[in-house]
């Protein structure tokens, strides 16, 4: 067992420290591999449509298996699910790297290997979110989530910038190999997580019963399903812009992989600064503040549509990253405050499912949309969709009304039912991911 001797705040449990360290490692590798995968396809002679197909191949199994992954993570020890998923991601990325480094990769091969990685992510994400949300207690939860996101987004900054530079210097294959190593190391760390604090599941009920139970938790909270629907659109267009249009604009107008990697790094720097802000800023109306902060996420697509000079793009990406982190921390705090511990992974699975459901379609259609409408109109359309979806979700009273409680202890089942029957909590008609725009590490 890893010794527990490192100094840390009283609220930072051993699990929290292990989860944060492992997430930093995978974030370093994943943000470089996002660039590497796109340029591996382009270097193999592919076009924008092929880049979109490879990106969609990763996300499609994520959509298919997420709900099952959430049910599994609430049944089995979450750390074992996470380690097994990391092992699958390691194998898929290592094979992808070997394919790029040693031969002439075919499109179907790259799609197959990224699909295996997406399958691993489908089982990893609900388990990881449930594990993280249960790793902190009390009034410091918001600060803990902000510090977690600050650490991982700082790693995203370094990973994207270094990844773009390495793709330009030594090629995408080596960046993919580094990402495989990151999965292996992080999986080893996660093997030491302690799940003794999680009560054992009561016998009875099967997988379908678990899914129905999670659905009832999800659909019974308008603030929850409203924002998930919003981010199903937001993440789809952001994913298409980052995976398809961004590399193409970078190749044609910005100077290639290096500047695009720095642009993604600027977004990561912004999220790190936003997370630092959230260690001090405690908005009372959690998701009202968070949702208002999503509007600047429309700026990067608009900047690529122009396209603006590289320096301006860096500034736009930084601002978008900083503001969306206000949403990210508020969202995690709301989930931690409102969702019973034994249902965290199932609710997280519905959250993830909705958040990524449209990404395969958007990335697959990004190339044809460019051919039909042109790249610039497609990017302007992406910005418009973000603004419209965010404005509409503010019409839900629960999102405007959900308030931070002074304590983050979860209500009893009886109290929860009574509150839900009144239409909200705190007497206001609660009517507040990974957002997922920053991504699937």
C-alpha positions in Angstrom: 0.0 0.0 0.0 1.2 3.5 -0.8 2.3 5.2 2.5 0.1 8.1 3.7 2.8 10.5 4.9 2.5 13.4 2.5 1.2 16.6 4.1 -2.2 17.8 2.8 -5.2 19.7 4.1 -7.5 17.8 6.5 -10.3 17.7 3.9 -8.1 16.2 1.2 -8.5 12.4 1.8 -6.0 9.9 0.6 -8.4 8.9 -2.2 -8.7 12.6 -3.3 -4.9 12.9 -3.5 -4.5 9.7 -5.5 -7.4 10.6 -7.8 -5.9 14.1 -8.4 -2.4 12.7 -9.2 -3.7 10.1 -11.6 -6.0 12.6 -13.3 -3.0 15.0 -13.8 -1.1 12.2 -15.4 -3.8 11.2 -17.8 -4.7 14.8 -18.6 -1.1 15.4 -19.7 -1.2 12.5 -22.1 -4.8 12.9 -23.4 -4.5 16.5 -24.4 -1.4 15.8 -26.5 -3.0 12.7 -28.0 -6.0 14.7 -29.2 -3.7 16.7 -31.5 -1.6 13.7 -32.4 -4.6 11.6 -33.5 -5.8 14.4 -35.8 -2.4 14.9 -37.4 -1.9 11.1 -37.7 -4.9 11.0 -39.9 -3.8 14.0 -41.9 -0.3 12.6 -42.3 -1.7 9.4 -43.6 -3.4 11.3 -46.4 -6.8 11.7 -44.8 -9.0 14.9 -45.0 -11.3 16.7 -42.6 -14.0 14.0 -43.0 -11.5 11.3 -42.0 -10.4 13.2 -38.9 -14.1 13.5 -38.0 -14.7 9.8 -38.5 -11.8 8.8 -36.2 -13.0 11.3 -33.5 -16.5 9.8 -33.9 -15.2 6.3 -33.6 -13.9 7.1 -30.1 -17.1 8.7 -29.0 -19.7 6.3 -30.4 -18.8 3.4 -28.0 -18.7 5.9 -25.2 -22.3 6.7 -25.9 -23.3 3.1 -26.3 -21.7 1.8 -23.1 -21.9 4.7 -20.7 -25.2 3.7 -19.0 -24.0 0.2 -18.5 -20.7 1.6 -17.2 -22.6 3.7 -14.6 -24.6 0.7 -13.4 -21.5 -1.5 -13.2 -19.6 1.2 -11.2 -22.4 1.4 -8.6 -22.3 -2.5 -8.3 -18.5 -3.3 -8.3 -15.7 -1.6 -6.5 -15.2 1.6 -8.4 -11.4 1.5 -8.3 -11.4 -1.9 -10.0 -13.6 -0.6 -12.8 -11.3 2.4 -13.3 -8.1 0.2 -13.4 -9.6 -2.2 -15.9 -10.7 0.7 -18.1 -7.3 2.3 -17.9 -5.7 -1.0 -19.0 -7.9 -1.1 -22.1 -7.1 2.5 -22.9 -3.4 1.7 -22.5 -3.6 -1.3 -24.9 -5.5 0.7 -27.5 -3.2 3.7 -27.4 -0.1 1.6 -27.5 -1.3 -0.2 -30.5 -2.3 3.0 -32.2 1.2 4.4 -31.5 2.9 1.3 -32.9 0.7 1.4 -36.0 1.7 5.0 -36.7 5.4 4.5 -35.9 5.9 1.4 -37.9 3.8 1.5 -40.9 1.1 3.0 -43.1 -2.0 3.3 -40.8 -5.3 2.7 -42.5 -8.4 4.6 -41.6 -10.3 1.6 -40.4 -7.4 0.5 -38.1 -7.3 4.0 -36.5 -11.0 4.0 -36.1 -11.0 0.5 -34.4 -8.3 1.4 -31.9 -9.9 4.7 -31.0 -13.2 2.9 -30.5 -11.5 0.5 -28.0 -10.3 3.6 -26.1 -13.8 5.0 -26.1 -15.1 1.8 -24.7 -12.7 2.0 -21.8 -13.7 5.6 -21.2 -17.4 4.6 -21.1 -16.7 2.4 -18.0 -14.1 4.7 -16.5 -15.9 8.0 -16.5 -19.0 7.2 -14.3 -16.8 5.3 -11.8 -14.2 8.1 -11.7 -16.9 10.8 -11.2 -18.6 8.8 -8.5 -15.3 8.1 -6.8 -14.2 11.8 -6.8 -17.5 13.1 -5.6 -17.4 10.7 -2.6 -13.7 11.5 -1.8 -14.5 14.9 -0.1 -16.9 15.8 2.6 -18.2 19.0 4.3 -18.0 22.6 3.5 -14.7 22.4 1.6 -16.1 20.3 -1.2 -16.3 23.3 -3.6 -12.7 24.2 -2.9 -11.6 20.6 -3.3 -13.3 20.3 -6.7 -11.7 23.6 -7.8 -8.2 22.5 -6.8 -8.8 19.2 -8.6 -9.8 20.9 -11.8 -7.0 23.5 -11.5 -4.5 20.6 -11.3 -5.9 18.7 -14.2 -6.4 21.8 -16.3 -2.9 22.9 -15.6 -1.8 19.5 -16.9 -4.0 20.0 -19.9 -2.1 23.2 -20.6 1.2 21.5 -20.5 -0.1 18.4 -22.4 -1.6 20.4 -25.3 1.3 22.7 -25.7 3.9 19.9 -25.4 1.8 17.6 -27.5 1.6 20.1 -30.4 5.3 20.8 -30.2 6.2 17.1 -30.2 3.8 16.3 -33.1 5.6 19.0 -35.1 9.1 17.9 -34.0 9.0 14.0 -33.9 5.6 13.1 -35.3 2.2 12.0 -33.8 3.3 8.4 -33.1 5.5 9.2 -30.2 2.9 11.4 -28.6 0.4 8.6 -28.8 3.0 6.3 -27.1 3.4 8.8 -24.3 -0.3 8.8 -23.8 -0.3 5.0 -23.5 2.3 5.2 -20.8 0.3 7.8 -18.9 -2.7 5.4 -18.8 -0.5 2.6 -17.5 0.9 4.8 -14.7 -2.4 6.3 -13.7 -4.0 2.9 -13.6 -1.4 1.7 -11.2 -2.1 4.6 -8.9 -5.8 4.0 -9.0 -5.3 0.4 -7.9 -4.5 1.8 -4.4 -7.8 3.6 -4.0 -9.8 2.7 -0.9 -13.5 1.9 -1.3 -14.1 0.9 2.3 -16.2 4.0 3.0 -18.8 3.1 0.3 -21.6 1.1 1.8 -22.1 -2.3 0.2 -25.1 -2.5 -2.2 -28.2 -4.2 -0.9 -28.9 -7.5 -2.7 -31.7 -7.6 -5.3 -32.4 -5.9 -8.5 -30.6 -6.4 -11.8 -28.9 -4.2 -14.3 -32.2 -2.9 -15.8 -33.5 -2.1 -12.3 -30.3 -0.1 -11.7 -30.7 1.8 -14.9 -34.3 2.6 -14.1 -33.4 3.8 -10.7 -30.7 6.1 -12.1 -33.1 7.4 -14.7 -35.6 8.3 -12.0 -32.9 10.2 -10.1 -31.9 12.0 -13.3 -35.3 12.9 -14.8 -36.7 14.0 -11.4 -34.3 17.0 -11.3 -35.0 19.7 -14.0 -31.7 21.5 -13.3 -29.9 18.2 -14.0 -31.5 17.1 -17.2 -31.8 20.7 -18.5 -28.1 21.3 -18.3 -27.3 17.9 -19.7 -29.5 18.6 -22.8 -27.7 22.0 -23.1 -24.3 20.4 -23.1 -25.3 17.7 -25.5 -25.4 20.5 -28.1 -22.5 22.6 -26.7 -20.1 19.7 -26.4 -21.1 18.4 -29.9 -20.1 21.7 -31.6 -17.1 22.3 -29.4 -15.9 18.7 -30.1 -16.3 19.2 -33.8 -14.4 22.5 -33.7 -11.5 21.1 -31.7 -11.2 17.7 -33.4 -11.9 18.7 -37.0 -12.1 22.5 -37.8 -9.3 23.6 -35.5 -6.6 21.4 -37.0 -7.7 22.3 -40.5 -7.7 26.0 -39.8 -4.3 25.6 -38.1 -2.9 23.8 -41.1 -4.2 26.4 -43.6 -3.9 29.7 -41.7 -2.1 29.4 -38.4 1.1 27.5 -39.2 0.3 23.9 -38.3 0.2 21.7 -35.3 2.4 23.8 -33.0 0.2 26.9 -32.9 -3.0 24.8 -32.6 -1.4 23.0 -29.7 -0.6 26.4 -28.0 -4.2 27.5 -28.6 -5.5 24.4 -26.8 -2.8 25.1 -24.2 -4.2 28.6 -23.8 -7.6 27.2 -23.1 -6.0 24.9 -20.5 -4.3 27.9 -18.9 -7.6 29.7 -18.8 -9.3 26.7 -17.1 -6.5 26.6 -14.5 -6.9 30.3 -13.7 -10.7 29.8 -13.6 -10.3 26.9 -11.2 -8.0 29.1 -9.0 -10.7 31.8 -9.0 -13.2 29.2 -7.8 -11.2 28.3 -4.8 -12.3 31.7 -3.5 -15.5 32.5 -5.4 -18.5 30.7 -3.9 -21.6 31.8 -5.9 -24.7 31.3 -3.8 -26.8 30.5 -6.9 -24.6 27.7 -8.1 -25.8 27.0 -11.6 -27.1 30.4 -12.5 -23.5 31.7 -12.2 -22.2 28.6 -13.9 -24.6 28.8 -16.9 -24.0 32.5 -17.5 -20.3 31.6 -17.7 -20.9 29.2 -20.6 -21.7 32.0 -23.1 -18.0 32.8 -23.8 -17.5 29.2 -25.0 -19.0 30.5 -28.3 -15.9 32.7 -28.9 -13.3 30.1 -30.1 -15.5 28.9 -33.0 -16.1 32.5 -34.0 -12.4 33.3 -33.8 -11.6 30.3 -36.1 -14.3 31.4 -38.5 -12.7 34.7 -39.1 -9.8 33.5 -38.6 -8.2 35.8 -36.2 -4.4 36.1 -35.8 -2.8 33.5 -33.6 -2.2 35.9 -30.7 -5.9 36.9 -30.6 -6.9 33.2 -30.8 -4.8 32.5 -27.8 -6.5 35.2 -25.8 -10.0 34.1 -26.9 -9.2 30.5 -25.9 -7.9 31.7 -22.5 -11.0 33.6 -21.7 -13.3 30.7 -22.8 -11.4 28.3 -20.6 -11.4 30.6 -17.6 -15.2 31.2 -17.7 -16.3 27.7 -18.4 -14.4 26.6 -15.3 -16.9 28.6 -13.2 -19.5 26.3 -14.6 -17.4 23.1 -14.1 -16.8 23.7 -10.4 -20.4 24.8 -9.8 -21.7 21.7 -11.6 -19.5 19.3 -9.5 -20.5 21.1 -6.3 -24.2 20.8 -7.2 -23.9 17.0 -8.0 -22.0 16.5 -4.7 -24.6 18.4 -2.8 -27.7 17.0 -4.3 -27.1 13.3 -5.4 -27.1 10.4 -2.9 -23.7 8.7 -2.7 -25.0 5.2 -3.7 -26.4 6.6 -7.0 -23.5 8.9 -8.0 -22.1 6.7 -10.7 -25.5 6.0 -12.3 -26.4 9.7 -12.3 -23.0 10.5 -13.7 -23.5 8.0 -16.4 -26.7 9.7 -17.6 -24.9 13.0 -17.3 -22.0 11.8 -19.4 -24.4 10.0 -21.9 -26.3 13.2 -22.6 -23.2 15.3 -22.7 -21.4 13.2 -25.3 -24.4 11.6 -27.2 -24.2 14.1 -30.1 -20.4 14.3 -30.4 -20.0 11.3 -32.8 -22.7 12.8 -35.1 -21.2 16.2 -35.0 -17.6 15.1 -35.6 -18.7 12.7 -38.4 -20.8 15.5 -40.1 -18.2 18.2 -39.6 -16.4 17.3 -42.9 -19.6 17.1 -45.0 -20.9 20.3 -43.4 -17.7 22.0 -44.5 -18.1 20.7 -48.0 -21.8 21.7 -48.2 -21.8 25.1 -46.4 -18.1 26.0 -46.2 -15.9 26.0 -43.1 -16.6 29.6 -42.1 -20.4 29.3 -42.1 -20.1 26.0 -40.2 -18.0 27.6 -37.5 -20.4 30.6 -37.2 -23.2 28.1 -36.8 -21.4 26.4 -34.0 -21.1 29.6 -32.1 -24.8 30.4 -32.6 -25.8 27.0 -31.3 -23.8 27.5 -28.1 -25.4 30.9 -27.5 -29.0 29.6 -28.2 -28.7 26.5 -26.1 -27.3 28.4 -23.1 -29.9 31.1 -23.3 -32.8 28.5 -23.5 -31.6 26.6 -20.4 -31.8 29.8 -18.3 -35.6 29.6 -18.8 -35.8 26.7 -16.4 -36.6 28.1 -13.0 -34.7 25.3 -11.1 -31.4 26.4 -12.8 -31.9 30.0 -11.7 -32.9 29.0 -8.1 -30.6 26.2 -6.9 -28.7 27.5 -4.0 -25.5 26.4 -2.2 -26.2 25.0 1.2 -24.0 25.9 4.1 -23.2 22.2 4.6 -22.8 19.6 1.8 -24.1 16.8 3.9 -26.7 14.9 1.8 -30.3 15.0 2.8 -32.0 11.8 4.1 -34.2 9.9 1.7 -37.4 11.1 3.5 -36.2 14.7 3.3 -35.2 14.3 -0.3 -38.6 13.0 -1.2 -40.4 15.8 0.6 -38.2 18.5 -1.0 -38.7 17.0 -4.5 -42.4 16.9 -3.9 -42.3 20.7 -3.3 -40.5 21.1 -6.6 -37.2 22.1 -5.2 -34.8 22.5 -2.4 -34.1 25.3 0.0 -37.7 26.3 -0.4 -37.2 27.9 -3.7 -38.2 25.4 -6.4 -34.7 24.5 -7.3 -35.7 26.5 -9.9 -27.5 25.4 -11.0 -20.3 19.1 -16.4 -16.5 18.5 -17.3 -18.9 20.2 -18.4 -17.3 18.0 -20.9 -15.8 20.6 -23.1 -12.4 20.2 -21.5 -12.6 16.6 -21.8 -12.5 12.9 -21.6 -9.3 12.1 -19.8 
